[in-house]
Amino acid sequence: MPVARPHRTLEVPIDSVAAARVAAPFADRLELCSDLASEGWTPDAALIREVRAIVDPARTSIVAMIRPRLPGVSTALDVAAFTTTPAVLEASRREIEASARAGADSVAIGLLRADATIDLEACAALRDLARGLGLVVAFLRTFDLLADRARGMRDLAALGVTRVVTAGVRGWDASVATLDERLATLAADAREAARAGSAIEIVPGGGVRASNAAAFLRVSPHLHASCRRGGVISLDELSALREVMASTPPQPS
């Protein structure tokens, strides 16, 4: 298997130990969640422990998605579903602590306000808790639900998160924009982050595949891809995507 350039990273979301066994040799990060088909919820601590036991920590880090699945919480992929409530905030705290105990290296948070802005107060509290437990903090694709991406990038800069996954669209459906439109949006995000003095990693996600990876690599060396074919994680897709990452010439700086 070709080795990708060190500055390029691949993050693969998974929801089972079986998927972890397939993806780990190719992934720099595994984003663990429950029920990936519904875009994921916080993984059980047992899943984190089991994946930790089979993954080489020198090769692949473990990210725990933090999205509490509480009674009555909406399953929609909209602002209301990710808006902070006292119950969601408290559950997020517990799940960050459990993820750290189970062996996660990182957590991905993404709480919003009802006005489609990042809930800075809630996210700062979760950030501080996570960092105190030795975890790297990332931001979920809830970034794509924001009313104002430029403001959102400035808010992420203020929070000091390490990376953000985004499809470069408004909303969850990446098909509403062409590839060129998405690339332009992602490039604008990167420029806004630079203006804010942030080194945050923009991680394109949402339909990233070996067939289009070279295009996304024009705007970011970091990719988030489920690498599934027919709903099942694919060794062929993982291998092909990693090959593209290794063989695509770097963009001029």
Stockholm file with secondary structure:
# STOCKHOLM 1.0

chainA/1-253         MPVARPHRTLEVPIDSVAAARVAAPFADRLELCSDLASEGWTPDAALIREVRAIVDPARTSIVAMIRPRLPGVSTALDVAAFTTTPAVLEASRREIEASARAGADSVAIGLLRADATIDLEACAALRDLARGLGLVVAFLRTFDLLADRARGMRDLAALGVTRVVTAGVRGWDASVATLDERLATLAADAREAARAGSAIEIVPGGGVRASNAAAFLRVSPHLHASCRRGGVISLDELSALREVMASTPPQPS
#=GR chainA/1-253 SS CCCCCTTCEEEEEESSHHHHHHHTTTCSEEEECBCGGGTCBCCCHHHHHHHHHHSCTTTCEEEEECCCCCTTCCCSSSGGGGBCCHHHHHHHHHHHHHHHHHTCSEEEECCBCTTSSBCHHHHHHHHHHHHHTTCEEEECGGGGGCSCHHHHHHHHHHHTCSEEEECSSSSSCGGGSCHHHHHHHHHHHHHHHHHTTCCCEEEECSSCCTTTHHHHTTTCSEEECCCEETTEECHHHHHHHHHHHHHSCCCCC
#=GC SS_cons         CCCCCTTCEEEEEESSHHHHHHHTTTCSEEEECBCGGGTCBCCCHHHHHHHHHHSCTTTCEEEEECCCCCTTCCCSSSGGGGBCCHHHHHHHHHHHHHHHHHTCSEEEECCBCTTSSBCHHHHHHHHHHHHHTTCEEEECGGGGGCSCHHHHHHHHHHHTCSEEEECSSSSSCGGGSCHHHHHHHHHHHHHHHHHTTCCCEEEECSSCCTTTHHHHTTTCSEEECCCEETTEECHHHHHHHHHHHHHSCCCCC
//
